[in-house]
Amino acid sequence: MKDKLKVLAICGSTRRLSSNLNLINAFADLAAEKIAVTAYGDLTSLPHFNPDLDTDVVPEEVKAFREELAKADGVLISTLSMQWEFRAL
């Protein structure tokens, strides 16, 4: 049997009862036969994105996030929209 694809799912909302997280969980359930979905659960620990701060000294949280991304075959992002526009995480 072929190995399952590994997908890292990122929820754009940090709310515990987020509808975006519910969508990720539903996708994981529906795709469980062929896809192993891991929901990234530490979004709030990541510093805000700023390319000027991307130096040789990388915060541990960012290193861990990058490692999770490197292990994944794909990424699923579930984020909210505001008036049908998508905002940055």
HELIX and SHEET records of a PDB file:
HELIX    1   1 SER A   19  ALA A   31  1                                  13    
HELIX    2   2 LEU A   43  SER A   45  5                                   3    
HELIX    3   3 PRO A   51  LEU A   53  5                                   3    
HELIX    4   4 GLU A   60  LYS A   71  1                                  12    
SHEET    1   A 3 ILE A  35  TYR A  40  0                                        
SHEET    2   A 3 LEU A   5  CYS A  11  1                                        
SHEET    3   A 3 GLY A  74  SER A  78  1                                        
SHEET    1   B 2 SER A  81  MET A  82  0                                        
SHEET    2   B 2 GLU A  85  PHE A  86 -1                                        
END                                                                             
